[in-house]
Amino acid sequence: MFFMIFDPAPLSSAMVAGMTSEGGGAVAFPVMTLALGVAPSVARDFSLMVQSCGMSAASFAIFWMKIKIEWHSVVFCGFGAIFGIIFGLEVC
């Protein structure tokens, strides 16, 4: 696993995937498994790590810079997310 830290191929694919609107995992996982030959479990974990680091950095920046949050949007999106979780767990 240590050799992947300095290997530019996974890092550059994660950087390109993070710049897309689809999210890091949707692009990085197929590229890493199909094009780079990385094991699917490693590609999955790497994609989740890239996504969680990016979201954590963004939330830290929002709170640290004291950016005003539109709470109406957060509430409505939260209700939609709760409905989606219940629907996804019960139906699928």
C-alpha positions in Angstrom: 0.0 0.0 0.0 2.9 2.4 0.7 4.0 2.2 -3.0 0.7 3.8 -4.0 1.4 7.0 -2.1 4.2 7.9 -4.5 2.7 6.3 -7.6 1.4 9.2 -9.8 -1.2 7.2 -11.7 -3.8 6.7 -8.8 -3.2 10.2 -7.5 -3.7 11.8 -10.9 -6.8 9.7 -11.6 -8.2 10.7 -8.3 -7.4 14.4 -9.0 -9.2 14.2 -12.4 -12.1 12.4 -10.8 -12.4 15.0 -8.1 -12.7 17.7 -10.7 -15.7 16.1 -12.4 -19.3 16.8 -11.4 -20.0 13.1 -10.9 -17.9 12.6 -7.8 -14.6 11.0 -7.2 -15.8 7.4 -6.8 -17.8 7.3 -10.0 -14.8 8.0 -12.2 -11.8 6.8 -10.1 -13.1 3.3 -9.4 -13.5 2.2 -13.0 -10.3 3.9 -14.0 -8.3 2.2 -11.2 -9.8 -1.2 -11.7 -10.0 -1.4 -15.5 -7.2 0.8 -16.7 -4.6 0.5 -13.9 -5.3 -3.0 -12.8 -5.8 -2.2 -9.1 -7.8 -4.7 -7.0 -11.4 -3.7 -6.6 -11.3 -3.6 -2.8 -8.3 -1.2 -2.9 -9.9 1.0 -5.6 -13.2 1.1 -3.5 -11.4 2.1 -0.4 -9.2 4.7 -2.2 -12.3 6.2 -3.8 -14.1 6.5 -0.5 -11.0 8.0 1.1 -10.7 10.6 -1.6 -14.3 11.5 -1.3 -14.3 11.7 2.5 -11.2 13.8 2.6 -12.6 16.3 0.1 -15.9 16.6 1.9 -14.2 17.0 5.3 -12.0 19.7 3.9 -15.0 21.5 2.3 -17.0 21.4 5.5 -14.0 22.6 7.5 -13.6 25.5 5.1 -17.3 26.4 5.3 -17.2 26.5 9.1 -13.8 28.1 9.5 -14.6 30.9 7.0 -18.1 31.3 8.6 -19.9 31.1 5.3 -23.6 31.6 5.8 -25.6 28.4 5.3 -29.1 28.4 3.8 -30.8 26.2 6.4 -34.0 25.9 4.4 -32.1 24.0 1.7 -30.4 21.8 4.3 -33.8 20.9 5.9 -35.4 20.1 2.6 -32.4 18.1 1.4 -32.4 16.3 4.7 -36.0 15.2 4.4 -35.3 14.0 0.9 -32.3 12.1 2.1 -34.2 10.5 4.9 -36.9 9.4 2.4 -34.3 8.1 0.0 -32.5 6.1 2.8 -35.8 4.5 4.0 -36.9 3.8 0.4 -33.5 2.3 -0.5 -33.2 0.1 2.5 -36.7 -1.2 2.3 -37.1 -1.7 -1.4 -33.6 -2.7 -2.5 
